[in-house]
């Protein structure tokens, strides 16, 4: 069975400022783990998140839900300046596609 902390979104990237790899967790933006090795940075952030989740549960605090377990509708609204809306509508018409299809392709 997959443990809850294994469902979180982890990332390891190089930090030029720290001259080390930094392990991050999207659902816990205040946590990070530095290490010379990317594998150890990942192991470190995973351990830190596990400890944090345990502490939060023990203290009856709300634990963030993993992004991976959330359901997405595929729809979201974006506000753009009217001129941008006009230009995109023209581009879609000239391309023979819907505005939705044009924007979706630009986002992919």
Phi and psi restraints in degrees (value plus and minus 20) as a CYANA .aco file:
   2 UNK   PHI     -97.2   -57.2
   2 UNK   PSI     109.2   149.2
   3 UNK   PHI     -96.5   -56.5
   3 UNK   PSI     130.5   170.5
   4 UNK   PHI     -75.9   -35.9
   4 UNK   PSI     -62.9   -22.9
   5 UNK   PHI     -88.0   -48.0
   5 UNK   PSI     -37.1     2.9
   6 UNK   PHI     -97.2   -57.2
   6 UNK   PSI     -33.3     6.7
   7 UNK   PHI    -108.5   -68.5
   7 UNK   PSI     -26.7    13.3
   8 UNK   PHI     -94.3   -54.3
   8 UNK   PSI     146.1   186.1
   9 UNK   PHI    -116.6   -76.6
   9 UNK   PSI      88.5   128.5
  10 UNK   PHI    -126.1   -86.1
  10 UNK   PSI     131.5   171.5
  11 UNK   PHI    -166.4  -126.4
  11 UNK   PSI     123.6   163.6
  12 UNK   PHI    -143.2  -103.2
  12 UNK   PSI     111.1   151.1
  13 UNK   PHI    -162.8  -122.8
  13 UNK   PSI     141.4   181.4
  14 UNK   PHI    -100.9   -60.9
  14 UNK   PSI     115.3   155.3
  15 UNK   PHI    -129.2   -89.2
  15 UNK   PSI      87.0   127.0
  16 UNK   PHI     -82.1   -42.1
  16 UNK   PSI     -58.1   -18.1
  17 UNK   PHI     -81.5   -41.5
  17 UNK   PSI     -61.9   -21.9
  18 UNK   PHI    -112.8   -72.8
  18 UNK   PSI     -33.1     6.9
  19 UNK   PHI      38.6    78.6
  19 UNK   PSI      16.8    56.8
  20 UNK   PHI    -169.5  -129.5
  20 UNK   PSI     149.3   189.3
  21 UNK   PHI    -101.8   -61.8
  21 UNK   PSI     125.2   165.2
  22 UNK   PHI    -141.1  -101.1
  22 UNK   PSI     109.3   149.3
  23 UNK   PHI    -114.6   -74.6
  23 UNK   PSI     113.1   153.1
  24 UNK   PHI    -150.5  -110.5
  24 UNK   PSI     138.5   178.5
  25 UNK   PHI    -152.2  -112.2
  25 UNK   PSI     100.3   140.3
  26 UNK   PHI     -76.5   -36.5
  26 UNK   PSI     -62.2   -22.2
  27 UNK   PHI     -93.1   -53.1
  27 UNK   PSI     -35.8     4.2
  28 UNK   PHI    -147.1  -107.1
  28 UNK   PSI      53.5    93.5
  29 UNK   PHI     -84.0   -44.0
  29 UNK   PSI     -36.8     3.2
  30 UNK   PHI    -106.1   -66.1
  30 UNK   PSI     -26.5    13.5
  31 UNK   PHI    -121.2   -81.2
  31 UNK   PSI     124.6   164.6
  32 UNK   PHI    -176.4  -136.4
  32 UNK   PSI     143.4   183.4
  33 UNK   PHI    -162.5  -122.5
  33 UNK   PSI     104.7   144.7
  34 UNK   PHI    -121.0   -81.0
  34 UNK   PSI     120.6   160.6
  35 UNK   PHI    -181.6  -141.6
  35 UNK   PSI     134.6   174.6
  36 UNK   PHI     -86.7   -46.7
  36 UNK   PSI     -49.5    -9.5
  37 UNK   PHI    -121.0   -81.0
  37 UNK   PSI     112.8   152.8
  38 UNK   PHI     -83.2   -43.2
  38 UNK   PSI     -55.6   -15.6
  39 UNK   PHI     -84.0   -44.0
  39 UNK   PSI     -60.8   -20.8
  40 UNK   PHI     -93.1   -53.1
  40 UNK   PSI     -51.1   -11.1
  41 UNK   PHI     -85.1   -45.1
  41 UNK   PSI     -61.0   -21.0
  42 UNK   PHI     -86.6   -46.6
  42 UNK   PSI     -66.0   -26.0
  43 UNK   PHI     -81.2   -41.2
  43 UNK   PSI     -59.0   -19.0
  44 UNK   PHI     -85.9   -45.9
  44 UNK   PSI     -65.8   -25.8
  45 UNK   PHI     -88.0   -48.0
  45 UNK   PSI     -56.6   -16.6
  46 UNK   PHI     -83.0   -43.0
  46 UNK   PSI     -62.7   -22.7
  47 UNK   PHI     -84.9   -44.9
  47 UNK   PSI     -63.0   -23.0
  48 UNK   PHI     -82.8   -42.8
  48 UNK   PSI     -63.0   -23.0
  49 UNK   PHI     -83.9   -43.9
  49 UNK   PSI     -63.1   -23.1
  50 UNK   PHI     -78.2   -38.2
  50 UNK   PSI     -65.4   -25.4
  51 UNK   PHI     -84.6   -44.6
  51 UNK   PSI     -61.6   -21.6
  52 UNK   PHI     -83.9   -43.9
  52 UNK   PSI     -65.1   -25.1
  53 UNK   PHI     -81.5   -41.5
  53 UNK   PSI     -62.6   -22.6
  54 UNK   PHI     -82.2   -42.2
  54 UNK   PSI     -65.6   -25.6
  55 UNK   PHI     -82.4   -42.4
  55 UNK   PSI     -63.7   -23.7
  56 UNK   PHI     -83.3   -43.3
  56 UNK   PSI     -63.1   -23.1
  57 UNK   PHI     -84.3   -44.3
  57 UNK   PSI     -63.5   -23.5
  58 UNK   PHI     -81.9   -41.9
  58 UNK   PSI     -53.4   -13.4
  59 UNK   PHI    -115.3   -75.3
  59 UNK   PSI      -7.5    32.5
  60 UNK   PHI      36.4    76.4
  60 UNK   PSI      14.0    54.0
  61 UNK   PHI    -110.0   -70.0
  61 UNK   PSI     133.2   173.2
  62 UNK   PHI     -90.4   -50.4
  62 UNK   PSI     103.0   143.0
  63 UNK   PHI    -112.1   -72.1
  63 UNK   PSI     109.6   149.6
  64 UNK   PHI     -77.6   -37.6
  64 UNK   PSI     118.5   158.5
  65 UNK   PHI     -96.3   -56.3
  65 UNK   PSI     121.3   161.3
  66 UNK   PHI     -83.6   -43.6
  66 UNK   PSI     119.2   159.2
  67 UNK   PHI     -78.1   -38.1
  67 UNK   PSI     -54.8   -14.8
  68 UNK   PHI     -83.2   -43.2
  68 UNK   PSI     -41.9    -1.9
  69 UNK   PHI    -118.1   -78.1
  69 UNK   PSI     -21.6    18.4
  70 UNK   PHI    -102.4   -62.4
  70 UNK   PSI     128.3   168.3
  71 UNK   PHI    -115.3   -75.3
  71 UNK   PSI     117.0   157.0
  72 UNK   PHI    -138.8   -98.8
  72 UNK   PSI     116.6   156.6
  73 UNK   PHI    -100.0   -60.0
  73 UNK   PSI     -43.1    -3.1
  74 UNK   PHI      69.7   109.7
  74 UNK   PSI     -17.6    22.4
  75 UNK   PHI    -140.5  -100.5
  75 UNK   PSI     118.9   158.9
  76 UNK   PHI    -174.2  -134.2
  76 UNK   PSI     132.1   172.1
  77 UNK   PHI    -120.1   -80.1
  77 UNK   PSI     116.2   156.2
  78 UNK   PHI    -145.4  -105.4
  78 UNK   PSI     108.2   148.2
  79 UNK   PHI    -113.6   -73.6
  79 UNK   PSI     110.4   150.4
  80 UNK   PHI    -149.9  -109.9
  80 UNK   PSI     139.9   179.9
  81 UNK   PHI     -81.5   -41.5
  81 UNK   PSI     128.1   168.1
  82 UNK   PHI     -73.8   -33.8
  82 UNK   PSI     -57.3   -17.3
  83 UNK   PHI     -85.5   -45.5
  83 UNK   PSI     -58.4   -18.4
  84 UNK   PHI     -84.1   -44.1
  84 UNK   PSI     -62.2   -22.2
  85 UNK   PHI     -79.7   -39.7
  85 UNK   PSI     -65.1   -25.1
  86 UNK   PHI     -81.4   -41.4
  86 UNK   PSI     -67.7   -27.7
  87 UNK   PHI     -83.1   -43.1
  87 UNK   PSI     -60.1   -20.1
  88 UNK   PHI     -87.6   -47.6
  88 UNK   PSI     -58.6   -18.6
  89 UNK   PHI     -82.9   -42.9
  89 UNK   PSI     -61.9   -21.9
  90 UNK   PHI     -84.4   -44.4
  90 UNK   PSI     -65.7   -25.7
  91 UNK   PHI     -80.4   -40.4
  91 UNK   PSI     -61.6   -21.6
  92 UNK   PHI     -83.7   -43.7
  92 UNK   PSI     -64.6   -24.6
  93 UNK   PHI     -82.8   -42.8
  93 UNK   PSI     -63.1   -23.1
  94 UNK   PHI     -86.1   -46.1
  94 UNK   PSI     -49.0    -9.0
  95 UNK   PHI    -107.5   -67.5
  95 UNK   PSI     -28.3    11.7
  96 UNK   PHI      52.8    92.8
  96 UNK   PSI       8.2    48.2
  97 UNK   PHI    -147.5  -107.5
  97 UNK   PSI     145.7   185.7
  98 UNK   PHI     -93.5   -53.5
  98 UNK   PSI     138.8   178.8
  99 UNK   PHI     -79.9   -39.9
  99 UNK   PSI     -61.2   -21.2
 100 UNK   PHI     -79.6   -39.6
 100 UNK   PSI     -66.1   -26.1
 101 UNK   PHI     -84.5   -44.5
 101 UNK   PSI     -61.7   -21.7
 102 UNK   PHI     -80.4   -40.4
 102 UNK   PSI     -69.4   -29.4
 103 UNK   PHI     -87.0   -47.0
 103 UNK   PSI     -59.6   -19.6
 104 UNK   PHI     -80.1   -40.1
 104 UNK   PSI     -61.7   -21.7
 105 UNK   PHI     -88.4   -48.4
 105 UNK   PSI     -54.0   -14.0
 106 UNK   PHI     -89.2   -49.2
 106 UNK   PSI     -52.3   -12.3
 107 UNK   PHI     -97.5   -57.5
 107 UNK   PSI     -43.2    -3.2
